[in-house]
Amino acid sequence: MILRTPPWRNWGRTESVRPVRMERPATVGAVRRAVLAAAGAGLRVKAVGTGHSFTGIALAPGVQLDLHDLALAGGAGGEARIAVDAETGRVTVAAGLSLHRLTRLLAGHGLALTNLGDIDTQTVAGAISTGTHGTGGRFRGLASQVVALTLVVGDGTVLRVSETENAELLPAARLGLGALGIITEVTLQCVPSFVLHAVRKTENLDDVLETYLQRSASSDHFEFFWFPHTPFTLTKTNTRRAAAAPGARTARLPRWVDDELLANGLYRAVCDLGTAIPALVPPLARASARATGNREFTDASARVFATSRTVRFRELEYALPRDRVPDAVRAVRALIDARGWRISFPIEVRCAAADDLWLSPASGRDTGYVSVHRYVREDPEAYFRAVEQIMLEHGGRPHWGKLHYQGADVLRGRYPRFNDFLDVRDRLDPERRFTNSYLERVLGP
Ligand SMILES: Cc1cc2nc3c(=O)[nH]c(=O)nc-3n(C[C@H](O)[C@H](O)[C@H](O)COP(=O)(O)OP(=O)(O)OC[C@H]3O[C@@H](n4cnc5c(N)ncnc54)[C@H](O)[C@@H]3O)c2cc1C
């Protein structure tokens, strides 16, 4: 009798696969054995995080490795493994640990991640492998916080990569698209715990675009959401403060408004109504924009950075040279007007400092991120392809974990160190044990 594995689906319901085999190794030795056994059977092998990538980057039709048990001492149900160097603020964790669990553990040691994205359900390895980022003109994505990692490469070797061991591999391995091996352990440079003072305002889009460059540079963490079909944006400005500052934390209610009411409840209603009756989208967007602004609160950094997302959507996001963002957003507004689409999800605009990771969308340039979303029940393709064209014309690079339609031919020209990354891939995975159809598309065979 042939026992079939259950099908695997990603969060955005854009990808699914029924792997030949699924394994949950609880030790590095078991990861190594799984990689060698897959090779022996002629199968490809991939680790999967929480499936929050919208692209097929995590698809594992051969052997799928789930590393959650490796993150816990004694396997499933155990305590998370964590090693803290209190002097340097460097923290080593298993690659499959969730960001949510990590930030709670760090808080217990008086530490925090320096920046985070919109959610914290992803695994550490999944987040760094696709270039997951938050916002902040002087701050970089999660992969830039990695100072060392351990991975099992194509021939089963366990390789340590750090400033002192195989250091030449660091700019590739910290953001490696899952193409270089199975990451088992990650060391992150953390910072002392801090709180964020959050200010939310409803503002006019034209005014925000005029001041975007200056506000991205002068605020710690600035971003905005523009509500299509309206002149309104919701701006979010978060300012870092020491955790021990007097009055550091304020009431929970405004944060609950951010988390539950706005990010979920209100959007679900708007999306459902807008899908049923598209003509309602513009008035609903105006009502949402008015309901969301003008609040202030202060809380622990991780609780302000990340919210929960229960309304399922699809997303495309591009990283642009930051000074191109205002014109690109104006072009998206003109596109939506010209095509007559009814877009119920706001357009999110963030920023990040230049980094030095070879395949980071923010590599070598101060960056602005523009992302567009569509509700899970709507077909995103026509909208996403048209927005992508605008982003490409403005020098954009796609987020590796979000929907896009580009391949290696175009991407090679967007990344000065693309070929250097491919050389590392040839060295660590010459037989392409870790590839899949998405990686073949974006990196080549
Ligand atoms: C609701 C939602 C909100 C989001 N918000 C943001 C945001 O604010 N900012 C942002 O930048 N992105 C955001 N994303 C995208 C998300 O952060 C990335 O797609 C991230 O990669 C997902 O992590 P994951 O653990 O689910 O990894 P998966 O999607 O499961 O895998 C991603 C990649 O990592 C590889 N991988 C996983 N584990 C390992 C391992 N141990 N070794 C080697 N490779 C491994 C996989 O093979 C795959 O290539 C969001 C996505 C969703 C659905």
Ligand as a Chemical Component Dictionary entry (heavy atoms), coordinates in Angstrom:
data_LIG
# 
_chem_comp.id                   LIG 
_chem_comp.type                 NON-POLYMER 
_chem_comp.pdbx_formal_charge   0 
_chem_comp.three_letter_code    LIG 
# 
loop_
_chem_comp_atom.comp_id 
_chem_comp_atom.atom_id 
_chem_comp_atom.alt_atom_id 
_chem_comp_atom.type_symbol 
_chem_comp_atom.charge 
_chem_comp_atom.model_Cartn_x 
_chem_comp_atom.model_Cartn_y 
_chem_comp_atom.model_Cartn_z 
_chem_comp_atom.pdbx_ordinal 
LIG C1  C1  C 0 0.092  38.089 6.025 1  
LIG C2  C2  C 0 1.503  38.260 5.549 2  
LIG C3  C3  C 0 2.232  39.367 5.965 3  
LIG C4  C4  C 0 3.550  39.548 5.531 4  
LIG N1  N1  N 0 4.228  40.665 5.927 5  
LIG C5  C5  C 0 5.477  40.883 5.450 6  
LIG C6  C6  C 0 6.199  42.056 5.807 7  
LIG O1  O1  O 0 5.726  42.898 6.579 8  
LIG N2  N2  N 0 7.429  42.230 5.269 9  
LIG C7  C7  C 0 7.986  41.344 4.399 10 
LIG O2  O2  O 0 9.084  41.580 3.906 11 
LIG N3  N3  N 0 7.334  40.201 4.069 12 
LIG C8  C8  C 0 6.109  39.956 4.583 13 
LIG N4  N4  N 0 5.458  38.797 4.246 14 
LIG C9  C9  C 0 6.183  37.771 3.468 15 
LIG C10 C10 C 0 6.879  36.774 4.416 16 
LIG O3  O3  O 0 7.563  37.417 5.446 17 
LIG C11 C11 C 0 7.905  35.935 3.639 18 
LIG O4  O4  O 0 7.315  35.351 2.532 19 
LIG C12 C12 C 0 8.589  34.883 4.526 20 
LIG O5  O5  O 0 9.525  34.200 3.755 21 
LIG C13 C13 C 0 7.652  33.862 5.105 22 
LIG O6  O6  O 0 8.334  33.080 6.056 23 
LIG P1  P1  P 0 7.923  31.562 6.278 24 
LIG O7  O7  O 0 8.507  31.099 7.550 25 
LIG O8  O8  O 0 6.482  31.387 6.093 26 
LIG O9  O9  O 0 8.734  30.876 5.064 27 
LIG P2  P2  P 0 8.191  30.036 3.822 28 
LIG O10 O10 O 0 7.316  30.906 3.002 29 
LIG O11 O11 O 0 7.645  28.743 4.285 30 
LIG O12 O12 O 0 9.574  29.781 3.043 31 
LIG C14 C14 C 0 10.262 30.864 2.469 32 
LIG C15 C15 C 0 11.625 30.403 1.941 33 
LIG O13 O13 O 0 12.462 30.092 3.052 34 
LIG C16 C16 C 0 13.019 28.801 2.852 35 
LIG N5  N5  N 0 13.275 28.204 4.144 36 
LIG C17 C17 C 0 12.442 28.076 5.185 37 
LIG N6  N6  N 0 13.080 27.449 6.187 38 
LIG C18 C18 C 0 14.338 27.202 5.765 39 
LIG C19 C19 C 0 15.480 26.585 6.327 40 
LIG N7  N7  N 0 15.465 26.122 7.583 41 
LIG N8  N8  N 0 16.591 26.498 5.582 42 
LIG C20 C20 C 0 16.647 26.987 4.332 43 
LIG N9  N9  N 0 15.598 27.557 3.729 44 
LIG C21 C21 C 0 14.468 27.677 4.453 45 
LIG C22 C22 C 0 11.968 28.043 2.052 46 
LIG O14 O14 O 0 12.508 26.910 1.414 47 
LIG C23 C23 C 0 11.582 29.134 1.084 48 
LIG O15 O15 O 0 12.557 29.219 0.083 49 
LIG C24 C24 C 0 4.151  38.580 4.668 50 
LIG C25 C25 C 0 3.424  37.451 4.266 51 
LIG C26 C26 C 0 2.104  37.285 4.699 52 
LIG C27 C27 C 0 1.331  36.090 4.259 53 
# 
loop_
_chem_comp_bond.comp_id 
_chem_comp_bond.atom_id_1 
_chem_comp_bond.atom_id_2 
_chem_comp_bond.value_order 
_chem_comp_bond.pdbx_ordinal 
LIG C1  C2  SING 1  
LIG C2  C3  SING 2  
LIG C2  C26 DOUB 3  
LIG C3  C4  DOUB 4  
LIG C4  N1  SING 5  
LIG C4  C24 SING 6  
LIG N1  C5  DOUB 7  
LIG C5  C6  SING 8  
LIG C5  C8  SING 9  
LIG C6  O1  DOUB 10 
LIG C6  N2  SING 11 
LIG N2  C7  SING 12 
LIG C7  O2  DOUB 13 
LIG C7  N3  SING 14 
LIG N3  C8  DOUB 15 
LIG C8  N4  SING 16 
LIG N4  C9  SING 17 
LIG N4  C24 SING 18 
LIG C9  C10 SING 19 
LIG C10 O3  SING 20 
LIG C10 C11 SING 21 
LIG C11 O4  SING 22 
LIG C11 C12 SING 23 
LIG C12 O5  SING 24 
LIG C12 C13 SING 25 
LIG C13 O6  SING 26 
LIG O6  P1  SING 27 
LIG P1  O7  DOUB 28 
LIG P1  O8  SING 29 
LIG P1  O9  SING 30 
LIG O9  P2  SING 31 
LIG P2  O10 DOUB 32 
LIG P2  O11 SING 33 
LIG P2  O12 SING 34 
LIG O12 C14 SING 35 
LIG C14 C15 SING 36 
LIG C15 O13 SING 37 
LIG C15 C23 SING 38 
LIG O13 C16 SING 39 
LIG C16 N5  SING 40 
LIG C16 C22 SING 41 
LIG N5  C17 SING 42 
LIG N5  C21 SING 43 
LIG C17 N6  DOUB 44 
LIG N6  C18 SING 45 
LIG C18 C19 SING 46 
LIG C18 C21 DOUB 47 
LIG C19 N7  SING 48 
LIG C19 N8  DOUB 49 
LIG N8  C20 SING 50 
LIG C20 N9  DOUB 51 
LIG N9  C21 SING 52 
LIG C22 O14 SING 53 
LIG C22 C23 SING 54 
LIG C23 O15 SING 55 
LIG C24 C25 DOUB 56 
LIG C25 C26 SING 57 
LIG C26 C27 SING 58 
# 
